[in-house]
Amino acid sequence: MANNLITPLSRRSDFERLYKQGKRIRLSNGIVFVFKKNDVGQFRLGFSASSKYVNSVKRNKIKRKVREFFRNDQTVAHIDVLFIITRKISNENIKSDSFFYTIQKSCNQIVLSIS
């Protein structure tokens, strides 16, 4: 990935394409990763989380962790990844290392399945 850039996935059509055609990894803690190769030639990352499930502080903390993983991984390119929070996440979960370890494991799965 050139310069470790992560382009935001922001168009509605891109989100809809991922929802319909992407592969899914569902985690037990209410998080879903949807991913698919793209023709754009760069890594794009999108987030979807309702404020009824997660407040902005938690949401942004999770976003930073996910971005950091993909930023550090040099093998990721030509992929669209959508990160969806589907249910309420408690403060204890956000603070636990196992929560982010589970997310990192899923990110690794995405990288392996695409390459």
C-alpha positions as CSV (number, residue, x, y, z in Angstrom):
1,M,0.0,0.0,0.0
2,A,1.6,3.2,-1.1
3,N,2.4,5.5,1.9
4,N,0.1,3.4,4.1
5,L,-2.8,5.5,3.0
6,I,-6.3,4.5,3.9
7,T,-9.0,6.0,1.7
8,P,-12.4,6.5,3.4
9,L,-15.3,4.5,1.9
10,S,-17.9,7.2,1.7
11,R,-20.3,6.8,-1.3
12,R,-23.6,5.2,-0.7
13,S,-23.2,3.1,-3.8
14,D,-20.0,1.6,-2.4
15,F,-21.6,0.7,0.8
16,E,-24.6,-0.9,-1.0
17,R,-22.2,-2.9,-3.3
18,L,-20.4,-4.2,-0.2
19,Y,-23.6,-5.1,1.5
20,K,-24.8,-7.1,-1.5
21,Q,-21.6,-8.7,-2.9
22,G,-19.1,-8.7,0.0
23,K,-17.9,-11.6,2.1
24,R,-18.8,-11.3,5.8
25,I,-17.0,-12.2,9.0
26,R,-19.3,-12.0,12.1
27,L,-17.9,-11.6,15.5
28,S,-19.7,-12.7,18.7
29,N,-19.4,-9.2,20.2
30,G,-21.7,-7.6,17.6
31,I,-19.2,-6.6,15.0
32,V,-19.4,-7.5,11.3
33,F,-16.7,-7.1,8.7
34,V,-17.8,-7.0,5.1
35,F,-15.0,-7.0,2.5
36,K,-14.4,-7.4,-1.2
37,K,-11.7,-6.7,-3.7
38,N,-12.0,-3.5,-5.6
39,D,-10.9,-2.1,-9.0
40,V,-9.8,1.2,-7.6
41,G,-6.3,0.0,-6.7
42,Q,-6.3,1.3,-3.2
43,F,-7.4,0.2,0.3
44,R,-10.7,1.7,1.3
45,L,-12.3,1.5,4.8
46,G,-15.8,2.4,5.9
47,F,-17.6,2.4,9.2
48,S,-21.2,2.0,10.0
49,A,-22.5,2.3,13.6
50,S,-25.7,3.7,14.9
51,S,-25.5,6.1,17.8
52,K,-28.0,3.9,19.7
53,Y,-25.4,1.1,19.9
54,V,-22.2,3.1,20.5
55,N,-21.5,6.7,21.4
56,S,-19.0,8.7,19.5
57,V,-16.1,8.2,21.9
58,K,-16.4,4.4,21.7
59,R,-17.0,4.5,18.0
60,N,-13.9,6.6,17.3
61,K,-11.7,4.5,19.6
62,I,-12.7,1.4,17.6
63,K,-12.1,3.2,14.3
64,R,-8.6,4.2,15.4
65,K,-7.7,0.6,16.4
66,V,-9.0,-0.8,13.1
67,R,-7.3,1.8,11.0
68,E,-4.0,1.3,12.9
69,F,-4.1,-2.4,12.1
70,F,-4.6,-1.9,8.4
71,R,-2.1,1.0,8.3
72,N,0.6,-1.3,9.8
73,D,-0.1,-4.2,7.4
74,Q,1.8,-3.7,4.2
75,T,0.1,-6.6,2.4
76,V,-3.3,-5.0,2.1
77,A,-4.3,-3.3,-1.1
78,H,-7.2,-3.3,-3.6
79,I,-9.7,-4.1,-0.8
80,D,-12.9,-2.4,0.4
81,V,-13.6,-3.2,4.1
82,L,-16.8,-2.1,5.8
83,F,-16.8,-2.3,9.6
84,I,-20.4,-2.6,11.1
85,I,-21.4,-2.4,14.8
86,T,-24.7,-4.3,15.1
87,R,-25.4,-4.2,18.8
88,K,-24.6,-2.3,22.0
89,I,-21.0,-2.5,23.2
90,S,-20.3,-2.0,26.9
91,N,-17.5,0.1,28.3
92,E,-15.9,-3.1,29.8
93,N,-15.7,-4.6,26.3
94,I,-14.0,-1.5,24.9
95,K,-11.4,-1.5,27.6
96,S,-10.6,-5.2,27.4
97,D,-7.6,-6.4,25.4
98,S,-9.6,-9.4,24.2
99,F,-12.1,-7.2,22.4
100,F,-9.4,-5.6,20.2
101,Y,-7.5,-9.0,19.9
102,T,-10.7,-10.5,18.4
103,I,-11.0,-7.5,16.0
104,Q,-7.3,-7.9,15.0
105,K,-7.8,-11.6,14.4
106,S,-10.6,-10.9,12.0
107,C,-8.5,-8.3,10.2
108,N,-5.9,-11.0,9.7
109,Q,-8.6,-13.3,8.3
110,I,-9.6,-10.6,5.8
111,V,-6.0,-10.2,4.7
112,L,-5.4,-13.9,4.3
113,S,-8.7,-14.6,2.4
114,I,-8.1,-11.8,-0.1
115,S,-4.4,-12.6,-0.8
